[in-house]
């Protein structure tokens, strides 16, 4: 019976500590979320163009070596 009481106390303590930590979380505003999304999309586009150019160069190099 004592083990059950310990488990209940541990569970209660866990929930209280979790709630306290959750109250410290900073949730971004819609403006911050939009800005971060624009940065991610922009960097993704830049990297895709860069990789496309590297792929074209590597393809040209391999084809010129094969011929």
N, CA, C and O atoms as CSV, one atom per row, in Angstrom:
chain,resi,resn,atom,element,x,y,z
A,1,UNK,N,N,0.823,-1.187,0.000
A,1,UNK,CA,C,0.000,0.000,0.000
A,1,UNK,C,C,0.871,1.257,0.000
A,1,UNK,O,O,0.517,2.281,-0.584
A,2,UNK,N,N,2.020,1.150,0.671
A,2,UNK,CA,C,2.922,2.285,0.735
A,2,UNK,C,C,3.485,2.621,-0.652
A,2,UNK,O,O,3.695,3.790,-0.975
A,3,UNK,N,N,3.731,1.573,-1.481
A,3,UNK,CA,C,4.227,1.786,-2.830
A,3,UNK,C,C,3.218,2.574,-3.662
A,3,UNK,O,O,3.600,3.454,-4.432
A,4,UNK,N,N,1.942,2.263,-3.509
A,4,UNK,CA,C,0.900,2.970,-4.254
A,4,UNK,C,C,0.891,4.450,-3.881
A,4,UNK,O,O,0.744,5.319,-4.740
A,5,UNK,N,N,1.051,4.721,-2.588
A,5,UNK,CA,C,1.085,6.117,-2.132
A,5,UNK,C,C,2.295,6.839,-2.719
A,5,UNK,O,O,2.193,8.000,-3.116
A,6,UNK,N,N,3.441,6.156,-2.775
A,6,UNK,CA,C,4.640,6.751,-3.365
A,6,UNK,C,C,4.429,7.056,-4.851
A,6,UNK,O,O,4.822,8.121,-5.328
A,7,UNK,N,N,3.817,6.136,-5.572
A,7,UNK,CA,C,3.562,6.354,-7.000
A,7,UNK,C,C,2.633,7.546,-7.222
A,7,UNK,O,O,2.839,8.342,-8.137
A,8,UNK,N,N,1.620,7.659,-6.386
A,8,UNK,CA,C,0.680,8.778,-6.511
A,8,UNK,C,C,1.393,10.095,-6.215
A,8,UNK,O,O,1.172,11.087,-6.910
A,9,UNK,N,N,2.239,10.114,-5.202
A,9,UNK,CA,C,2.990,11.333,-4.869
A,9,UNK,C,C,3.959,11.704,-5.991
A,9,UNK,O,O,4.095,12.879,-6.332
A,10,UNK,N,N,4.632,10.704,-6.566
A,10,UNK,CA,C,5.553,10.955,-7.672
A,10,UNK,C,C,4.798,11.489,-8.895
A,10,UNK,O,O,5.264,12.402,-9.576
A,11,UNK,N,N,3.649,10.914,-9.154
A,11,UNK,CA,C,2.843,11.364,-10.284
A,11,UNK,C,C,2.358,12.792,-10.091
A,11,UNK,O,O,2.388,13.599,-11.020
A,12,UNK,N,N,1.913,13.096,-8.888
A,12,UNK,CA,C,1.449,14.455,-8.581
A,12,UNK,C,C,2.603,15.451,-8.705
A,12,UNK,O,O,2.440,16.540,-9.255
A,13,UNK,N,N,3.750,15.071,-8.195
A,13,UNK,CA,C,4.928,15.937,-8.283
A,13,UNK,C,C,5.324,16.158,-9.753
A,13,UNK,O,O,5.661,17.274,-10.149
A,14,UNK,N,N,5.280,15.110,-10.535
A,14,UNK,CA,C,5.617,15.220,-11.952
A,14,UNK,C,C,4.679,16.177,-12.670
A,14,UNK,O,O,5.132,17.016,-13.449
A,15,UNK,N,N,3.395,16.065,-12.424
A,15,UNK,CA,C,2.408,16.937,-13.072
A,15,UNK,C,C,2.633,18.388,-12.643
A,15,UNK,O,O,2.575,19.290,-13.479
A,16,UNK,N,N,2.881,18.620,-11.382
A,16,UNK,CA,C,3.117,19.981,-10.893
A,16,UNK,C,C,4.375,20.584,-11.517
A,16,UNK,O,O,4.361,21.741,-11.936
A,17,UNK,N,N,5.453,19.819,-11.581
A,17,UNK,CA,C,6.700,20.302,-12.170
A,17,UNK,C,C,6.542,20.535,-13.675
A,17,UNK,O,O,7.065,21.507,-14.221
A,18,UNK,N,N,5.822,19.641,-14.328
A,18,UNK,CA,C,5.586,19.810,-15.763
A,18,UNK,C,C,4.777,21.065,-16.042
A,18,UNK,O,O,5.071,21.794,-16.989
A,19,UNK,N,N,3.782,21.319,-15.244
A,19,UNK,CA,C,2.945,22.512,-15.416
A,19,UNK,C,C,3.770,23.780,-15.191
A,19,UNK,O,O,3.603,24.770,-15.903
A,20,UNK,N,N,4.656,23.743,-14.199
A,20,UNK,CA,C,5.521,24.894,-13.921
A,20,UNK,C,C,6.462,25.153,-15.100
A,20,UNK,O,O,6.668,26.307,-15.477
A,21,UNK,N,N,7.023,24.122,-15.673
A,21,UNK,CA,C,7.906,24.290,-16.833
A,21,UNK,C,C,7.126,24.774,-18.045
A,21,UNK,O,O,7.623,25.603,-18.806
A,22,UNK,N,N,5.930,24.277,-18.234
A,22,UNK,CA,C,5.110,24.697,-19.373
A,22,UNK,C,C,4.752,26.168,-19.284
A,22,UNK,O,O,4.610,26.837,-20.308
A,23,UNK,N,N,4.605,26.675,-18.072
A,23,UNK,CA,C,4.281,28.101,-17.920
A,23,UNK,C,C,5.460,28.993,-18.289
A,23,UNK,O,O,5.267,30.185,-18.528
A,24,UNK,N,N,6.682,28.449,-18.342
A,24,UNK,CA,C,7.875,29.213,-18.713
A,24,UNK,C,C,8.094,29.259,-20.225
A,24,UNK,O,O,8.926,30.031,-20.702
A,25,UNK,N,N,7.372,28.459,-20.968
A,25,UNK,CA,C,7.577,28.362,-22.419
A,25,UNK,C,C,7.129,29.643,-23.096
A,25,UNK,O,O,6.067,30.183,-22.789
A,26,UNK,N,N,7.958,30.128,-24.029
A,26,UNK,CA,C,7.605,31.308,-24.829
A,26,UNK,C,C,7.055,30.818,-26.162
A,26,UNK,O,O,7.775,30.214,-26.957
A,27,UNK,N,N,5.797,31.079,-26.395
A,27,UNK,CA,C,5.196,30.721,-27.664
A,27,UNK,C,C,5.318,31.913,-28.607
A,27,UNK,O,O,4.980,33.034,-28.226
A,28,UNK,N,N,5.804,31.687,-29.851
A,28,UNK,CA,C,6.019,32.809,-30.766
A,28,UNK,C,C,4.702,33.443,-31.203
A,28,UNK,O,O,3.661,32.792,-31.281
A,29,UNK,N,N,4.794,34.733,-31.483
A,29,UNK,CA,C,3.627,35.455,-31.991
A,29,UNK,C,C,3.416,35.085,-33.458
A,29,UNK,O,O,4.317,34.524,-34.082
A,30,UNK,N,N,2.259,35.384,-34.011
A,30,UNK,CA,C,2.048,35.104,-35.437
A,30,UNK,C,C,3.080,35.809,-36.332
A,30,UNK,O,O,3.487,35.263,-37.357
A,31,UNK,N,N,3.499,37.018,-35.943
A,31,UNK,CA,C,4.502,37.744,-36.733
A,31,UNK,C,C,5.842,37.002,-36.709
A,31,UNK,O,O,6.489,36.859,-37.747
A,32,UNK,N,N,6.258,36.533,-35.534
A,32,UNK,CA,C,7.516,35.781,-35.422
A,32,UNK,C,C,7.449,34.476,-36.209
A,32,UNK,O,O,8.422,34.077,-36.849
A,33,UNK,N,N,6.309,33.823,-36.160
A,33,UNK,CA,C,6.141,32.579,-36.898
A,33,UNK,C,C,6.236,32.822,-38.394
A,33,UNK,O,O,6.867,32.045,-39.111
A,34,UNK,N,N,5.613,33.898,-38.874
A,34,UNK,CA,C,5.673,34.232,-40.299
A,34,UNK,C,C,7.103,34.551,-40.714
A,34,UNK,O,O,7.561,34.095,-41.761
A,35,UNK,N,N,7.802,35.324,-39.911
A,35,UNK,CA,C,9.190,35.670,-40.235
A,35,UNK,C,C,10.071,34.427,-40.298
A,35,UNK,O,O,10.880,34.291,-41.215
A,36,UNK,N,N,9.927,33.539,-39.353
A,36,UNK,CA,C,10.723,32.310,-39.359
A,36,UNK,C,C,10.389,31.448,-40.570
A,36,UNK,O,O,11.280,30.836,-41.159
A,37,UNK,N,N,9.122,31.396,-40.941
A,37,UNK,CA,C,8.713,30.611,-42.102
A,37,UNK,C,C,9.308,31.193,-43.379
A,37,UNK,O,O,9.762,30.446,-44.246
A,38,UNK,N,N,9.309,32.508,-43.502
A,38,UNK,CA,C,9.892,33.156,-44.683
A,38,UNK,C,C,11.386,32.853,-44.770
A,38,UNK,O,O,11.900,32.589,-45.857
A,39,UNK,N,N,12.081,32.889,-43.644
A,39,UNK,CA,C,13.508,32.578,-43.638
A,39,UNK,C,C,13.742,31.136,-44.080
A,39,UNK,O,O,14.637,30.877,-44.885
A,40,UNK,N,N,12.965,30.210,-43.575
A,40,UNK,CA,C,13.140,28.794,-43.926
A,40,UNK,C,C,12.865,28.570,-45.407
A,40,UNK,O,O,13.629,27.879,-46.081
A,41,UNK,N,N,11.786,29.144,-45.919
A,41,UNK,CA,C,11.455,28.975,-47.341
A,41,UNK,C,C,12.530,29.619,-48.206
A,41,UNK,O,O,12.943,29.042,-49.212
A,42,UNK,N,N,12.988,30.810,-47.824
A,42,UNK,CA,C,14.031,31.490,-48.596
A,42,UNK,C,C,15.320,30.691,-48.647
A,42,UNK,O,O,15.901,30.513,-49.718
A,43,UNK,N,N,15.772,30.208,-47.497
A,43,UNK,CA,C,17.001,29.409,-47.473
A,43,UNK,C,C,16.842,28.100,-48.237
A,43,UNK,O,O,17.793,27.624,-48.857
A,44,UNK,N,N,15.656,27.522,-48.197
A,44,UNK,CA,C,15.410,26.300,-48.953
A,44,UNK,C,C,15.517,26.562,-50.450
A,44,UNK,O,O,16.090,25.758,-51.185
A,45,UNK,N,N,14.966,27.686,-50.902
A,45,UNK,CA,C,15.072,28.034,-52.321
A,45,UNK,C,C,16.521,28.298,-52.729
A,45,UNK,O,O,16.960,27.841,-53.784
A,46,UNK,N,N,17.260,29.030,-51.904
A,46,UNK,CA,C,18.665,29.313,-52.211
A,46,UNK,C,C,19.469,28.018,-52.291
A,46,UNK,O,O,20.262,27.834,-53.215
A,47,UNK,N,N,19.267,27.131,-51.334
A,47,UNK,CA,C,20.012,25.866,-51.338
A,47,UNK,C,C,19.621,24.981,-52.515
A,47,UNK,O,O,20.471,24.288,-53.073
A,48,UNK,N,N,18.346,24.995,-52.900
A,48,UNK,CA,C,17.934,24.168,-54.036
A,48,UNK,C,C,18.554,24.678,-55.329
A,48,UNK,O,O,18.956,23.877,-56.173
A,49,UNK,N,N,18.642,25.998,-55.503
A,49,UNK,CA,C,19.287,26.550,-56.699
A,49,UNK,C,C,20.777,26.220,-56.684
A,49,UNK,O,O,21.342,25.846,-57.712
A,50,UNK,N,N,21.415,26.358,-55.521
A,50,UNK,CA,C,22.838,26.031,-55.401
A,50,UNK,C,C,23.088,24.553,-55.756
A,50,UNK,O,O,23.999,24.251,-56.526
A,51,UNK,N,N,22.299,23.651,-55.210
A,51,UNK,CA,C,22.479,22.230,-55.502
A,51,UNK,C,C,22.182,21.916,-56.964
A,51,UNK,O,O,22.824,21.042,-57.546
A,52,UNK,N,N,21.229,22.609,-57.562
A,52,UNK,CA,C,20.922,22.426,-58.980
A,52,UNK,C,C,22.131,22.827,-59.834
A,52,UNK,O,O,22.482,22.127,-60.783
A,53,UNK,N,N,22.765,23.958,-59.493
A,53,UNK,CA,C,23.924,24.407,-60.248
A,53,UNK,C,C,25.100,23.441,-60.073
A,53,UNK,O,O,25.797,23.143,-61.043
A,54,UNK,N,N,25.327,22.954,-58.870
A,54,UNK,CA,C,26.399,21.988,-58.635
A,54,UNK,C,C,26.124,20.702,-59.412
A,54,UNK,O,O,27.042,20.113,-59.981
A,55,UNK,N,N,24.876,20.269,-59.436
A,55,UNK,CA,C,24.509,19.071,-60.179
A,55,UNK,C,C,24.748,19.255,-61.672
A,55,UNK,O,O,25.256,18.350,-62.335
A,56,UNK,N,N,24.385,20.421,-62.208
A,56,UNK,CA,C,24.636,20.688,-63.628
A,56,UNK,C,C,26.129,20.653,-63.923
A,56,UNK,O,O,26.551,20.079,-64.927
A,57,UNK,N,N,26.929,21.263,-63.055
A,57,UNK,CA,C,28.379,21.259,-63.246
A,57,UNK,C,C,28.968,19.858,-63.169
A,57,UNK,O,O,29.818,19.497,-63.982
A,58,UNK,N,N,28.531,19.084,-62.217
A,58,UNK,CA,C,29.037,17.717,-62.079
A,58,UNK,C,C,28.615,16.864,-63.267
A,58,UNK,O,O,29.393,16.041,-63.748
A,59,UNK,N,N,27.389,17.055,-63.743
A,59,UNK,CA,C,26.921,16.312,-64.914
A,59,UNK,C,C,27.748,16.675,-66.138
A,59,UNK,O,O,28.150,15.796,-66.901
A,60,UNK,N,N,28.005,17.968,-66.330
A,60,UNK,CA,C,28.812,18.407,-67.472
A,60,UNK,C,C,30.219,17.816,-67.395
A,60,UNK,O,O,30.763,17.362,-68.402
A,61,UNK,N,N,30.815,17.825,-66.180
A,61,UNK,CA,C,32.161,17.298,-66.002
A,61,UNK,C,C,32.226,15.817,-66.308
A,61,UNK,O,O,33.135,15.371,-67.007
A,62,UNK,N,N,31.277,15.044,-65.796
A,62,UNK,CA,C,31.274,13.602,-66.035
A,62,UNK,C,C,31.060,13.294,-67.510
A,62,UNK,O,O,31.730,12.424,-68.066
A,63,UNK,N,N,30.129,14.002,-68.148
A,63,UNK,CA,C,29.899,13.773,-69.581
A,63,UNK,C,C,31.121,14.128,-70.409
A,63,UNK,O,O,31.432,13.436,-71.379
A,64,UNK,N,N,31.821,15.198,-70.041
A,64,UNK,CA,C,33.021,15.577,-70.808
A,64,UNK,C,C,34.146,14.567,-70.590
A,64,UNK,O,O,34.961,14.359,-71.489
A,65,UNK,N,N,34.208,13.943,-69.430
A,65,UNK,CA,C,35.241,12.926,-69.185
A,65,UNK,C,C,34.919,11.613,-69.909
A,65,UNK,O,O,35.827,10.896,-70.331
A,66,UNK,N,N,33.643,11.305,-70.051
A,66,UNK,CA,C,33.239,10.057,-70.692
A,66,UNK,C,C,33.472,10.130,-72.199
A,66,UNK,O,O,33.866,9.131,-72.802
A,67,UNK,N,N,33.243,11.274,-72.817
A,67,UNK,CA,C,33.351,11.398,-74.276
A,67,UNK,C,C,34.754,11.401,-74.736
A,67,UNK,O,O,35.010,11.499,-75.936
